[in-house]
Amino acid sequence: MAKKKFQMPTAYTVLFSIIIVVAVFTWIVPAGQYDYVEGTKQPVPGTYKVVESNPQALWEVINAPINGFYEAKDIALFVLVIGGFLGIVMKTGAIDAGIGQVIKKLKGREKIMIPILMMIFAAGGTSFGMAEETIAFYPLLIPVFIGAGYDALTAVGVIMLGAGTGVLCSTVNPFATGIASGFAEISVGDGLGLRLLMMVVLLGFAIFYVMRYAEKVKKDPTKSLVYDMKKENEHHFLGREEQETPELTSKRALILWIFGGTFVIMILGVIPWAYKFNITIFETMNDFFKGLPLVGKLLGDMVALGDWWFGEMTVLFMVSAILVGKIYGMEEKEIVSVFVNGARDLLGVALIVGLSRGITIVMNAGGMTNTVLYWGEQALTGVGSTAFAIISYLFYLPMSFLIPSTSGLATLSMPIMAPLGEFSGLAKNVVVTGYQSASGVLNLLTPTSAVVMGGLAIGRVSYTKWLKFVMPLFITFIVMTMALLALGSMM
């Protein structure tokens, strides 16, 4: 009888196993407590004291995921509503039509197409974590690039590195930056400047990297890493009928504007204009509308842009989803059905958020969290903010491989890593940026990613050749990110 090959357990099993391990440690690790800054959950360095232990037993372990989901219900609901919103937008074909229109307009100018398409895919990655959605574009783009004298790897690089760099530099990506910021107890807008700078630098280099390779292949096809498959690929991809893309109708164009506008409003909503930058224009506008006779009563108790949290963002995406559905001409039943199906696609993410939060609950109840923070404080005393920014990034590289769920890793680690950063004088937003960058860079080549392996399979590019192509960029990205995080620690 053949032995079964070892298979990596799911994220759910890994996270629940961590709950069990943490519960065991609550019987061993001393419980402790910090004093906190008044009105916040920010521990005061040097105030740690040992308290009576509270070991967590079987009931607490079983109950932890339930309590975790309850404690993280605002973030979990936000994830589900985002799923519904994306489901409705994708159903309209607006994004496919928009990118298809760009490809059509630039036919014959494929060299210009590389930076433009990479910027479009990066915009999707940085705003809503565009990943699985890119799969549909491989059959569309590969024949275009091969027909223009490039190779299949060029097209794969445009899509995968475009979207991947966007995810790595997630400016407002709700599944990376949003969840991590929530558990670090900061606004999604905190650190936006650093992430925008990263986006410009890293995406600029990725575009240069792909364009240099593409130009080299066009001048001398033997320089292609997939040259051995040149004739096969030309027959395979160019012998097919051209893939049809949805037409960019006026409705779909309007939906694209609403889609982009929704993320712009979200960004405006989460940047702390008033209390951090003393810009009160949105507070003034909000007070004006609320003060209007009758209109103010009808509008209700609105929250000004800049003071938004997960509740307000959830409302925004829910309203936008309904608006997109109605503009596209969906009936009420179809809107509900598509929304629910989209939310169902992200149910796993919402459950992981709850399960991961259960780990923190067991640690907190057992008094372990503050003890781990104390050990970290002792180990990192005198390290400084710049060193901690780099250390936290290096810590997240292997952790992102061991816990491939970005939401799970954020939920699990941020309650510890963010306060540790503060002990070293590092802003929480830099820790969040380090986490998402480490997770994002690994997603460019991890063999367990369906997005990576699926894209390579469609492009008929072997994993070893992809590694050969992407490894110099991967290493450069790590070095660049550490330099930018060091810069962020000084801002």
C-alpha positions in Angstrom: 0.0 0.0 0.0 1.5 3.3 -1.1 2.3 5.8 1.6 0.2 9.0 1.6 2.2 12.1 0.8 2.3 14.8 3.5 -0.1 17.6 2.8 0.1 21.0 4.5 -3.0 21.4 6.7 -5.4 24.2 6.0 -5.0 27.6 7.7 -8.0 26.7 9.9 -6.2 23.7 11.3 -2.9 25.6 11.7 -4.6 28.4 13.6 -6.6 26.2 15.9 -3.5 24.2 16.7 -1.9 27.5 17.7 -4.8 28.1 20.0 -4.2 24.7 21.7 -0.4 25.4 22.0 -1.0 28.8 23.5 -3.5 27.4 26.0 -0.9 24.9 27.1 1.6 27.7 27.5 -0.8 29.6 29.8 -0.1 26.8 32.4 3.7 27.4 32.1 4.3 31.1 31.2 3.8 33.5 34.1 0.9 35.9 33.8 1.6 39.6 33.8 0.1 43.1 33.4 1.1 46.5 32.2 -0.3 49.9 33.1 -1.9 51.5 30.0 -2.0 55.1 28.8 -5.4 56.5 30.0 -8.2 55.9 27.6 -6.1 53.7 25.3 -4.8 50.1 25.0 -1.2 51.4 24.7 1.0 49.7 27.3 3.4 52.0 29.3 7.0 50.7 29.1 8.6 49.7 32.4 5.3 49.2 34.2 5.1 45.3 33.8 4.3 43.3 36.9 3.5 39.6 37.6 -0.1 38.8 38.5 -2.0 35.7 39.4 -2.0 33.1 36.6 -5.2 32.1 34.9 -4.5 28.9 32.9 -6.8 28.2 29.9 -8.5 24.8 29.8 -10.5 22.7 27.3 -13.7 24.9 27.4 -11.7 28.1 26.8 -9.9 26.5 23.9 -13.2 25.3 22.2 -14.9 28.7 22.9 -11.9 30.8 21.7 -12.9 30.9 18.0 -16.5 31.8 18.8 -15.4 34.6 21.1 -12.8 35.6 18.6 -15.4 36.0 15.8 -17.6 37.9 18.2 -14.8 40.3 19.1 -13.8 40.8 15.5 -17.3 41.0 14.2 -16.9 44.5 12.7 -13.9 43.4 10.6 -15.5 40.1 9.7 -18.6 41.8 8.5 -16.6 44.4 6.5 -14.8 41.5 4.7 -18.1 39.9 3.8 -19.6 43.1 2.5 -16.4 43.8 0.5 -16.9 40.3 -1.0 -20.5 41.2 -2.0 -19.4 44.5 -3.5 -16.6 42.9 -5.6 -19.0 40.1 -6.6 -21.4 42.6 -8.1 -18.7 44.7 -9.8 -17.1 41.6 -11.4 -20.5 40.3 -12.5 -21.0 43.5 -14.6 -17.8 42.8 -16.5 -16.8 46.5 -16.1 -13.2 45.7 -15.0 -12.7 43.2 -17.8 -14.2 45.6 -20.3 -12.0 48.5 -19.0 -8.7 46.5 -19.3 -9.9 45.0 -22.7 -10.4 48.5 -24.0 -6.9 49.5 -23.0 -5.5 46.5 -24.8 -7.5 47.3 -27.9 -6.5 50.9 -28.0 -2.8 50.1 -27.5 -2.6 47.3 -30.1 0.6 47.8 -32.2 2.1 49.8 -29.3 2.8 46.8 -27.0 5.9 48.4 -25.4 3.8 51.2 -24.0 1.2 48.6 -23.0 3.7 47.1 -20.4 3.8 50.1 -18.0 0.2 51.1 -18.5 -1.2 47.6 -17.8 1.2 47.0 -14.9 -0.1 50.3 -13.4 -3.7 49.2 -13.9 -3.1 45.8 -12.3 -1.1 47.4 -9.5 -4.0 49.8 -8.8 -6.3 46.7 -8.4 -3.7 45.1 -6.1 -3.2 48.1 -3.9 -6.9 48.9 -3.6 -8.7 45.6 -3.3 -6.0 43.0 -3.3 -6.5 42.0 -7.0 -5.1 38.4 -7.3 -7.5 35.7 -8.3 -9.2 38.2 -10.6 -6.1 38.4 -12.8 -6.4 34.8 -14.0 -8.9 35.8 -16.7 -6.4 38.1 -18.3 -3.7 35.6 -19.1 -5.4 34.0 -22.2 -6.2 37.6 -23.4 -2.7 39.1 -23.0 -0.4 36.2 -23.9 -1.3 36.0 -27.6 -1.0 39.9 -27.8 2.5 39.9 -26.5 3.7 36.8 -28.5 2.2 38.3 -31.6 4.2 41.5 -31.0 7.5 39.6 -30.8 7.8 39.1 -27.1 7.2 35.8 -25.2 4.7 34.3 -22.8 6.9 35.1 -19.8 6.6 38.8 -20.6 2.8 38.7 -20.4 2.9 36.6 -17.2 5.3 39.2 -15.7 3.1 42.1 -16.7 0.1 40.6 -14.9 1.6 38.8 -11.9 4.2 41.5 -11.1 1.8 44.3 -11.7 -0.9 43.0 -9.4 1.7 41.5 -7.0 3.6 44.8 -6.5 0.3 46.5 -5.9 -0.6 44.0 -3.2 2.9 44.3 -1.7 2.5 48.1 -1.4 -1.2 47.8 -0.3 -2.1 51.4 0.3 -5.7 50.8 1.3 -6.2 47.1 0.6 -8.9 46.1 3.1 -7.7 42.5 3.4 -4.1 43.4 4.3 -3.8 47.0 5.4 -7.4 47.2 6.7 -7.4 44.1 8.9 -3.8 44.7 10.2 -4.6 48.4 11.0 -7.8 47.3 12.8 -5.9 45.0 15.1 -3.1 47.5 15.6 -5.9 49.9 16.6 -4.9 52.6 14.1 -6.6 54.1 11.0 -6.1 52.6 7.6 -4.9 56.1 6.6 -2.0 56.0 9.0 1.2 55.3 7.0 -0.5 56.0 3.7 2.4 58.4 2.6 5.0 55.7 3.2 3.0 53.1 1.3 2.5 55.5 -1.7 6.2 56.1 -1.8 6.8 52.4 -1.8 4.3 52.0 -4.6 6.1 54.6 -6.8 9.6 53.1 -6.1 8.8 49.4 -6.3 6.3 49.6 -9.1 8.7 51.8 -11.1 11.5 49.2 -10.7 9.1 46.3 -11.6 8.1 48.1 -14.8 11.7 48.8 -15.7 12.6 45.1 -14.9 9.8 43.7 -17.2 10.5 46.2 -20.0 14.2 45.5 -20.0 13.5 41.7 -20.3 10.9 42.2 -23.0 13.1 44.5 -25.1 16.0 41.9 -24.8 13.7 39.1 -26.0 12.3 41.2 -28.9 15.9 42.0 -30.1 17.1 38.4 -29.7 14.4 35.7 -29.2 17.1 33.3 -28.0 17.4 35.4 -24.8 13.9 34.3 -23.8 13.8 32.0 -20.8 11.1 30.1 -22.6 12.8 30.0 -26.0 12.7 26.2 -26.1 8.9 26.5 -26.3 8.8 29.4 -28.8 7.3 27.4 -31.7 4.9 25.5 -29.4 3.7 28.6 -27.7 3.2 30.4 -31.1 1.1 27.5 -32.3 -0.7 27.1 -29.0 -1.6 30.8 -28.4 -1.7 32.4 -31.9 -3.6 29.5 -33.4 -6.6 30.2 -31.2 -9.5 32.5 -31.9 -9.1 35.9 -30.2 -10.7 35.9 -26.8 -13.8 38.1 -26.6 -13.9 40.8 -24.0 -17.0 42.6 -22.8 -17.8 45.8 -24.5 -17.1 49.0 -22.6 -20.6 50.4 -22.6 -21.6 53.7 -21.0 -23.0 51.7 -18.1 -19.8 49.8 -17.5 -17.8 53.1 -17.8 -20.0 54.6 -15.1 -19.6 51.5 -12.9 -15.8 51.9 -13.2 -16.1 55.5 -12.0 -18.2 54.4 -9.1 -15.8 51.6 -8.3 -12.8 53.9 -8.2 -14.8 56.6 -6.5 -15.7 54.2 -3.7 -12.1 53.6 -2.8 -11.3 57.3 -3.0 -14.1 58.1 -0.5 -12.8 55.3 1.7 -9.3 56.8 1.7 -10.8 60.3 2.5 -12.8 58.7 5.2 -10.0 57.0 7.1 -7.3 59.7 6.9 -7.5 61.5 10.3 -7.8 65.0 8.8 -9.0 66.8 11.9 -7.1 65.4 14.9 -3.9 64.6 13.1 -3.6 67.4 10.5 -5.9 70.0 12.0 -7.9 70.1 8.6 -11.5 70.6 9.6 -13.2 71.0 6.2 -15.0 67.7 6.4 -16.1 68.4 10.0 -17.4 71.8 8.8 -19.3 70.3 5.8 -20.8 67.6 8.0 -22.0 70.1 10.6 -23.5 72.3 7.8 -25.6 69.5 6.3 -26.7 68.2 9.7 -27.7 71.7 10.6 -30.0 72.2 7.6 -33.7 72.2 8.5 -35.4 68.9 7.5 -32.4 67.8 5.4 -30.3 67.3 8.6 -33.1 65.3 10.1 -33.4 63.1 7.0 -29.7 62.6 6.7 -29.3 61.5 10.4 -26.2 61.4 12.5 -23.6 61.2 9.8 -19.9 60.7 10.6 -17.5 63.2 9.0 -14.8 62.0 6.6 -11.7 61.4 8.6 -13.5 59.8 11.6 -14.5 56.6 9.8 -13.9 53.1 11.0 -15.0 49.7 9.9 -18.7 50.4 10.4 -18.7 53.4 8.1 -16.6 51.7 5.5 -19.0 48.7 5.5 -21.9 51.0 4.9 -20.0 52.7 2.0 -19.3 49.4 0.2 -22.8 48.1 0.8 -24.4 51.3 -0.7 -22.0 51.2 -3.7 -22.8 47.5 -4.3 -26.5 48.3 -4.5 -25.9 51.4 -6.7 -23.7 49.4 -9.1 -26.3 46.6 -9.3 -29.1 49.1 -10.1 -27.1 51.0 -12.7 -26.3 47.7 -14.5 -30.0 46.9 -14.5 -30.0 44.0 -12.1 -33.3 43.1 -10.5 -33.6 43.1 -6.7 -33.3 39.3 -6.5 -30.2 39.2 -8.7 -28.5 41.9 -6.7 -29.1 40.0 -3.5 -28.1 36.7 -5.1 -24.8 38.0 -6.6 -24.0 39.9 -3.4 -24.5 36.8 -1.2 -22.4 34.7 -3.6 -19.6 37.4 -3.5 -19.8 37.4 0.3 -19.7 33.6 0.3 -16.4 33.7 -1.6 -14.8 35.6 1.3 -16.5 33.7 4.1 -13.3 31.8 4.6 -11.4 35.0 5.2 -14.0 36.2 7.7 -13.8 32.9 9.6 -10.0 33.0 9.7 -10.2 36.5 11.2 -12.4 35.1 14.0 -10.2 32.0 14.5 -7.0 34.1 14.6 -8.6 36.5 17.1 -9.3 33.5 19.3 -5.5 33.0 19.8 -5.3 36.6 21.2 -8.3 36.0 23.4 -6.6 32.9 25.0 -3.3 34.8 25.4 -5.1 37.8 27.0 -7.2 35.6 29.3 -4.2 33.6 30.4 -2.2 36.7 31.1 0.4 35.7 28.4 0.1 38.7 26.1 1.7 41.2 28.5 4.4 38.7 29.5 5.4 38.2 25.8 5.4 42.0 25.4 7.6 42.3 28.4 10.1 39.7 27.1 10.1 41.6 23.8 10.6 44.9 25.6 13.6 43.4 27.4 15.1 41.9 24.3 14.6 45.0 22.2 15.5 47.7 24.7 18.0 50.0 23.0 17.4 48.6 19.6 15.8 51.7 18.2 13.0 52.3 15.8 15.0 51.8 12.6 16.4 48.4 13.7 13.0 47.3 14.9 11.4 48.2 11.5 13.9 45.9 9.8 13.6 43.2 12.4 9.8 43.1 12.2 10.0 42.8 8.4 12.5 40.0 8.6 10.3 38.3 11.2 7.3 38.5 8.9 9.0 36.9 5.9 9.1 33.3 7.4 5.8 33.9 9.3 4.1 34.8 6.0 5.2 31.4 4.6 4.1 29.5 7.7 0.8 31.3 7.9 -0.1 32.1 4.3 -3.4 33.7 5.2 -2.7 37.5 5.3 -5.8 38.2 7.4 -4.9 35.3 9.8 -1.3 36.5 10.3 -2.4 40.1 10.8 -5.0 39.1 13.4 -2.6 36.8 15.2 0.5 39.1 15.3 -0.6 42.7 15.4 -1.7 42.8 19.0 1.9 41.8 19.9 4.0 43.4 17.2 2.4 46.8 17.1 2.9 47.6 20.9 6.5 46.1 20.6 7.1 48.7 17.9 5.9 51.4 20.2 8.3 50.3 22.9 11.2 50.9 20.4 9.7 54.3 19.3 8.4 52.9 16.0 4.9 54.0 14.8 2.4 51.2 14.5 1.7 52.0 10.9 5.4 51.1 10.0 4.9 47.7 11.6 1.7 47.2 9.5 3.5 48.2 6.4 6.4 45.8 7.2 3.9 42.9 7.7 2.0 43.5 4.4 5.2 44.0 2.4 6.7 40.7 3.7 3.4 38.9 2.9 3.2 40.5 -0.5 6.7 39.8 -1.6 6.4 36.1 -0.8 3.2 35.9 -2.8 5.3 36.7 -5.9 6.8 33.2 -5.9 5.3 31.0 -3.2 4.5 27.6 -4.8 1.4 27.1 -2.6 -0.3 30.1 -4.2 -3.1 29.2 -6.7 -2.6 32.6 -8.3 1.1 32.0 -9.0 0.8 28.4 -10.1 -2.5 29.0 -12.1 -0.9 32.0 -14.0 2.2 30.0 -14.8 0.1 27.0 -15.9 -1.9 29.1 -18.4 1.3 30.8 -19.6 3.0 27.4 -20.0 5.9 28.7 -17.9 7.6 26.2 -15.5 8.0 27.1 -11.9 11.9 26.8 -12.1 11.9 29.3 -15.0 9.7 31.7 -13.2 12.0 31.5 -10.2 15.0 32.3 -12.5 13.1 35.3 -13.9 11.7 36.7 -10.7 14.5 36.0 -8.1 16.6 39.1 -8.8 13.5 41.2 -8.5 12.5 39.4 -5.4 15.8 40.1 -3.7 15.9 43.7 -4.9 12.4 44.2 -3.5 13.4 42.9 -0.1 16.4 45.3 0.0 14.4 48.3 -1.2 11.6 47.6 1.3 14.0 47.4 4.2 15.5 50.8 3.1 12.0 52.3 2.8 10.9 51.0 6.2 14.1 52.4 7.7 13.1 55.8 6.1 9.6 55.4 7.4 10.9 54.8 11.0 12.4 58.3 10.8 9.3 60.1 9.6 
